[in-house]
Amino acid sequence: MKRLDRRYPKGELRRRALIEATLRVIERDGVSGVSHRTVSQEAGLPTSSTTYYFTGLGDLLAAALTCVMDEDSERMRRLSSGGDRRRELAELLARVAAEPGRLLAEYELFLLAARRPHLREATDRWLVAVSAFARCYTDDPVRARVVVAMIDGFLLQTLLSENKPTADEVEALLSVVLPGPLPDR
């Protein structure tokens, strides 16, 4: 777990610890492995803490999904801040693919949103952020959708492969779908 800012109130630190523990449980056991007991044990907190901070497992899973989608969306927004950032995105995607545990947890939660429409607000933020990155390179809405599909498809495929791509390989893929940045962006 990454170091948390100690200025947060104790409750927010515990809530965040439970979310991080949920992600680790999903990495290890899948969404079906999430229970009040497994999450609280993973977090090193009493079992009652999950029901204190979350109304139920659905709320906990929604919080975990929202957390990862917000983090991922923010990374994409930073990459959309101008200039040719394809190499930076390629390096990020290669790093993510090289350590697939968290990615697997994220996609399990992402797919959970396919069954639970109320969770799609979080996944929509990710899709909008990737699309915004693509629009730095193209005005074509179809090409922007291809980029979104390519990135998600690429990440899913890396979960099925023992051979993880290099940043150079990812950059080559991005260069095919995004030939270059648009002027003044």
SVG drawing of the C-alpha trace seen along z (x, -y; Angstrom):
<svg xmlns="http://www.w3.org/2000/svg" viewBox="-27 -26 38 43">
<polyline fill="none" stroke="black" stroke-width="0.4" points="0.0,0.0 1.3,-3.4 2.0,-5.8 -1.0,-7.8 -1.0,-11.4 -1.3,-11.5 -3.2,-14.8 -6.3,-12.8 -8.6,-12.1 -8.2,-8.6 -11.5,-7.5 -10.4,-8.4 -7.1,-6.6 -9.0,-3.4 -11.5,-3.8 -8.6,-4.1 -6.8,-1.1 -10.0,1.0 -10.1,0.0 -6.5,0.9 -7.0,4.2 -10.0,4.9 -7.9,4.4 -5.2,6.8 -7.9,9.4 -9.3,9.0 -5.7,9.3 -5.3,12.6 -8.7,14.1 -10.9,12.2 -14.1,10.2 -15.7,13.5 -13.0,13.6 -14.1,10.2 -15.9,10.6 -16.0,8.5 -13.6,11.0 -11.0,11.2 -10.8,7.5 -10.6,6.6 -7.9,9.3 -6.0,8.0 -6.2,4.4 -5.3,5.6 -8.5,4.1 -11.5,5.5 -14.1,7.2 -16.7,4.7 -14.7,1.9 -15.9,2.9 -19.5,2.4 -18.7,-0.7 -17.1,-2.5 -19.2,-0.9 -22.9,0.0 -22.1,3.4 -19.8,5.3 -21.4,3.6 -20.5,0.2 -16.9,1.4 -16.5,2.7 -18.0,-0.6 -15.5,-2.6 -12.6,-0.4 -13.7,-0.8 -14.2,-4.6 -10.7,-4.9 -8.8,-3.1 -10.8,-4.7 -10.2,-8.2 -6.5,-7.5 -6.3,-6.2 -8.4,-9.0 -6.2,-11.6 -3.0,-10.0 -4.6,-10.2 -5.7,-13.8 -2.1,-14.7 -0.9,-13.1 -3.4,-15.2 -1.8,-18.5 0.0,-19.2 2.8,-18.2 3.5,-14.7 3.0,-12.5 2.7,-9.1 6.1,-8.0 5.0,-8.7 1.8,-6.8 3.7,-3.9 6.1,-3.8 3.1,-3.9 1.2,-1.1 4.4,1.0 4.9,0.5 1.2,1.4 1.5,4.5 4.7,5.6 3.0,5.9 -0.4,7.3 -1.9,7.9 -3.4,4.5 -4.5,4.4 -6.3,7.7 -8.1,6.3 -9.1,3.1 -10.5,5.1 -12.4,7.4 -14.0,4.3 -14.4,2.7 -16.3,5.8 -18.4,5.7 -19.7,2.3 -21.0,4.1 -23.4,6.0 -24.1,3.1 -25.0,-0.1 -24.8,-2.3 -21.0,-1.7 -20.6,-3.0 -20.1,-6.6 -16.6,-5.7 -15.7,-3.7 -17.1,-6.4 -14.6,-8.9 -11.7,-6.6 -13.2,-6.3 -13.7,-10.1 -10.1,-10.7 -8.6,-8.3 -10.8,-9.8 -9.5,-13.3 -6.0,-12.0 -6.9,-10.7 -8.4,-14.1 -5.0,-15.7 -4.0,-13.7 -7.2,-13.6 -10.4,-15.4 -11.9,-12.1 -14.4,-10.7 -14.1,-7.2 -10.3,-7.3 -10.7,-8.5 -13.0,-5.5 -10.4,-3.2 -7.7,-4.5 -9.9,-3.9 -10.7,-0.4 -7.0,0.3 -5.8,-0.8 -8.3,1.3 -7.9,4.2 -4.2,4.0 -4.2,4.0 -6.6,7.0 -4.4,8.9 -1.4,8.3 -3.1,10.1 -3.2,13.3 0.4,13.2 3.5,14.2 5.5,11.9 5.0,8.3 5.5,5.5 8.2,3.0 7.6,-0.7 9.0,-0.7 6.4,1.9 3.6,-0.1 4.8,-3.3 4.7,-1.6 1.1,-0.6 0.2,-4.1 1.9,-5.6 -0.3,-3.6 -3.5,-4.8 -2.3,-8.3 0.2,-9.5 1.0,-12.8 -0.3,-15.6 -2.7,-18.2 -1.2,-21.7 -1.9,-24.0 -2.8,-21.2"/>
</svg>
